[in-house]
Each structure stands twice: as C-alpha cells, then as structure tokens.
Amino acid sequence: MTLVSLPADIAPDLERVEQIIRERTSGRQIVAAIAGPHLGDGHGRLRAALVLLAARLGGELPVRAYHAAAAVALIYAAAQVHAELIDAGKRRREQVGAHPRWGGSATLMVGDYLLALAAAEMALVPDAQIIGYYSRSVMAISEGRMMPVMVAVPLAAARAQAYLLAQTTTAALIEAATGAGAVCGALPPATVEALGRYGRDLGMALQLAADAADYEATGAAFRQGIITLPLIYAIDAGGSTLAERLDQASDEATLADALAEVRTRGGVARTRTEAREFARTATAHLEAIAASPARDALITIAQHVG
C-alpha cells in the first residue's frame, strides 16, 4: 500500500509505542519469525501515528493513547499474518498457503496471538467506545477476506464490490485508529465522529492509491488473478479481453501487454483520481476542528495520497 510521510515530531511517541510492542513479543521466536516483518513496518506505524495525532488534538497525550496505538498496530500485524495464510492467486481454487518454515497452524496461532495482545492493550485503556471501534474493525477485516471482488462487469456491481473490499480490509481499521485516538484525547462527540470519517475516507484513498500503484509497478494483482479498480475501469473503457487474460497463465510479454493496456485505457488514472477525491473528502472532515500542529499533520497525510 502507498506510504505517506509522517511528521518528524511524532517519532518519540511512536518509539514508545514500538517499545510496548517489543516488550509484549520479546523472547518469542516464532512470533518474531512469522510476524516480524509486520511489527513496526511503515503501514503499522501509520496506523499507530494516526491514533497519536488524533489524541494530540485534545492536548497532551494521555498514557492510554500509547496503548490504543499499540493495539491498532498489533491488529494490523495480525491481519497481515492471517492474510499470508491465503495465497491470493489460489484463493478461488480453495488452496491455502503457509509460512514456509513454520506451517499454516503456527502462522494461524501467531495471528491469533497478536489479536490477543491487542485485546490486552485495549483492556489497559479501558473504554467501551475504543473497544467497539477496534472490535468492529477486526470483524470488518475478517468479512473482507471472505469477500474478494468476483466480477469485473457490469461496472456498478464490480465497483461496489471493490469499494466494499477497500472499506473492510483497509479503511475500517484506519477509521478505528482515528476514532479511538479522538476518544483518547477526550474530544467532543462531534469531533470524534469527524475524525472517524476522516480515517474512513483516508483509508479508502490509501487503498485506491495502492491499487493504482500496483499497475504502475509489477501488476501483482493481475498476476494473481485479483480484480481491482484499475482493471475494472480499463474493461469498462473497452478492454473486453482483459478479464479473459486474467484467468489465463501467460508469459511475461503477454502479461506486460495486459498491464500496459490497463494503463493506456485509463484504469490507473481513473483510480488515482478517485483516490485523490477520497483524500480531499478526508481533509474536509477536519475543517471544523481548530487549527493545530496535529490537525495540520493529519491534513498533510491526506494531501500526500494519490
């Protein structure tokens, strides 16, 4: 997924969050081996940072904001570990992949363990609203993994499925991060709601930007038989044979030709345009919030998407 720059002054707070995570996972070799790449990576850091920035809108960061930030980073890592159990290119054939050394059972248990750690962090908050945000996001992620985009046409149905997948697998957790951060900062209900909406639209923007970037790089989604918006829009623009080629094993030259057609038919550009529209909508949710360094940072993050 597309990464964005984080404000430099958030680094000490993020280090405190990462120290919490290291303490919770230290001495567990299997966790480090399987989940290590996702613990503290750029995507997890972004979600943790969003919790902290939203909480900063209320003034000095309370201790519970660090635990809420650690929880969201752990949920993200758990979701990534669970996703590794499912080889996206084989999902439709009901085949399952696993970590090459430890196997599927261990990978599943590590993902579950990370979710348990996240629950423990939430218990240290504790706040029913924050727990509600995070539990709903976990349910959404689980639902999203069971609902891949199954059609590329007609446009309305395909687009609706793609949007639902982006909402469940990406936007839901980012919405939970900003909403939970706002609750940690003891912000008024209207502001909490606005920050949740900001997170939801930011998450949509990030996922669509990532889908577009994929077709500008390796085209991993197409290679794995996964339908995303750039392909949907390219087919809508006249690339009728693209859907057939999606399900066929092809050599590199044929794959490169298909990826190029998605770009030339405007699939990537149209997806990027929508990503920027979601990003603009995200910033609009912050207009009623008083100006501050934290609000400016949230706006900047959204502006850098797309």
N, C-alpha and C positions, 0 to 999 in steps of 0.2 A: 504494500500500500504506500501511496505517496507520503513522504515525511515532510514535516514543516519545522522551521527553526523555532526554538524555544528561547524566551528571554534569559539572558545570562544570569540575572539575579535570582532565578529560581533554582539554580544549581545546588546551593547548600541545602535547600529544603528537599530536593529530590534525592540528594545523597542520604539524608536522614531516612527517607522512605526506603531506599535501597538497603540501608543498614538493617532496618526492620526485617526486610525480606531475607537478607543473608542470615540473620540470626535464626529465623524460623526454619530455614532449609539447610543450615550448615551441618556437616557430618553425615549427610545422607547421599551417598554416592550415586544411587540410582536416580534420585531427583536431579542432581547436577548433570548426570549424563543425558537424561531424556529432556528435561525442561530447561537446562542451562541456556540454550540459545534464545529462549523467550523471556527469561527473567532479567529484566533491566535492559531489554532491547529498545530501539527507538520508538516503537509503537506502544509498548507498555509504558515507557517514560512519558509519552504524550498524554496518555490517559491519566496517569498519576498527576502530571502537571496541571491538567485541566481541573482536577479536584482542588489542588492547592490554589490556583489562580481564582477560581470561583469563591473559595473560602476567604481569600485575601480581600475580597470586596467588602467583607464585614469588618475589616481592620486586621489586627494582629492574628496570626494563625493560631488556632487552638490546637491542643495536643490531638484531639480526636480527628483532625483533618489529616494528620500523618497516617493514622490507622485506616482511615477511609481511602486514602490514596494507595496505601499498600494493598488493601483489599481489591481495588479495581485492577491493579497491576497483576495480582495473583489470578483473578478471574480471567483476564486476558490471556495469561500464560496457560492456564488450564484449558481454555478454549482452543488454543493453538496445538497443545499436546493432543487433545481429543481429535482435532481435525487431522492430525498426522496418521491416525488410525485408518482414515478413509482416503484411499488413493483416488483423487478426483477423477482421473481418467478411467477408473474401473468402477466407479460408483454405480453407474447404470447397469453394470453386469453383476452387481451384488458381490463383488470381491473385496476383500479387506486387506490392507497393507498394515505393516507394523514397524516399529523401530528395529533396525537390522540386528542389533546386539541383544536387546532385552526381550523382544517379542511383544505381541499385542496385549497380553494380560498385564504385564508390567507397565506398559505405556498407559493403559486404561487406569490402572491403580494410581499412577503418578498424577494424572489429570484429576482424578477424584481427590487425591491428597491435597493438591493445590486449592481445589474448591473448599476443602475442609479448613485449610489455613485461612482462606479468605473469610469464611464464616467466623472463624475465631477472631479475626481482626474486627469484623463487624460487631462482635459481642463486646469488644472493648470500647465501642463508640459511646454507649449503645443508643440507637434512635430508630424507632419503628419506621419512620419515613425513609431513612437511609437504607435500612434493611429491605424495605419494599422496593426501592429503586434497583438495588443490586439483584434481588431475587427475581424480579421481573425481567431483568436483562439476561440472566442465566437461562430462564425459560425461553426467552426470545431466541437466544443463540442456539439452543437445542432444537427449537422448532425450525429455525432457518437451515440447519444442517440436514433436516429431513425434507426440505422443500427446494431442491435445485430448480433452476429455470428449465422447463421441459419443452417449451415451444419457442420458435423464432418468428412465427407468424400465427395469427394476424398481429399487427403491430400493437394494438391496445392490450391484448392479453399477454403478449410477450413482455411488453414494457411494465405492465403491472406486476408480473412475476419477478422481473429484475429489480424493481423498486422494493418489493416485499423482502427479497433476499438481502438487499443492501441494508434495509431497515433492521432486520432481525440480526444479521451476523455482524454488523458494524455499528450502525447508528444507535442501536438500543443501549449498548454499553457506554458509548460516549455521552449520550443523554443522561445515563445514570451517573456518570462521573461529574458532570457539571451540576446536575441537580443535587447530588449528595454533597458536593463542595459548598453549594449555596446554603444547604441546611447546616453544615458545619459552621459556616460563617454567621449563623443566626440572622439571615436576611429575611425581609418580609415575604409573605407567601407569593405576592405578585412577582417579586424578583426571582424567587426560587423557580417559579413556573417559566419565566422568561429565559432563565439560564438553562433549564431543561430543554426548551425549544431550540435555543442556540446550539446545544450539544447534539440534538437530533439532526438539525439541518447541517451542522458541521460534519457529522458522521456520514450523512448522505453525500456531501461534497467530496469528502476524502475517498469514499469507496468508488464513486464515479470517476474521479480523477485517476485512481489506481487502475480502474478498468481501461481507461483511455491509454494510460502509460504502458500498460501491458502490450497493447497492439503497436506501440512505437518501439518496443524492445523485442522480447523473444516470442511474444504471442503465445504464452504458456496456456492461457485458457483455451484457445482454438486447438492447440496441440493435444490437450487433454479432453477435448470434446465438451467443453463447458460453454454454455451460451451466456454472453454478457451483452451489455447495451451496444457497444460498437458494432458487433456482429448483427444485432437486431436492426440497427439503423441502416447498416450497409445493405442488408437484404431488402429493407423497405425502399431503399433508393435504387433498387434494380439488380442487386446481386443475388439473383434467384438460385444460382448453383452453389452458393457458399454453404447453405445448410446441408446439401448432399456431401460436399467435401469435408464437412465437419466430422462425419461418421466414417470416413474412409482413411485407411492407412496410406500416407503419402510420402514421397521422398522430399528432401529439403527444398528442391526447386519448386515443386508444386505447393508446398506449404508457404514458401516465401511469396509466391504469386497470390495465394489466397489472402495473406496478411496485407499485401500491398493493395489488393482490391478493397479490403475493408477501409483502408486509409483513403484511397482515391474516391471512393463513393461517399465520403464524408462521415463515416461512422465514428471515427475518433474525434473529429472536430465537433460534431453534434453532442457527443457525450461530454466533452470538455466544456462546452457552452453550458450544459445543464449543471455540471459541477460548479461552475462559477456562479450560476444563478442560485444554487443552494447556499453557497458561501455568502453571497450578498444578503440573502434572506436571514442567514445566521447572524450577521452583524446587525441587521435591522432590529433583532430582538433585544439588543443591548442599548438601543438609543435612549430609552427612558432611565437608564442607570447612570448615576453621577459619574463624571469623568474621574479616572484614577489610573495609576500605572497598571493595575491588574486588569481593568477594563480595556485599556489600550492594548495590552498584551493579547487578550482574547480576540480583539478585533484584528490585530496583526496576524495572528494564527490563521484566521479565516481568510484574510486577504491574500495569503500566500498559497492558497489551494487553487488548483486548476491550471 
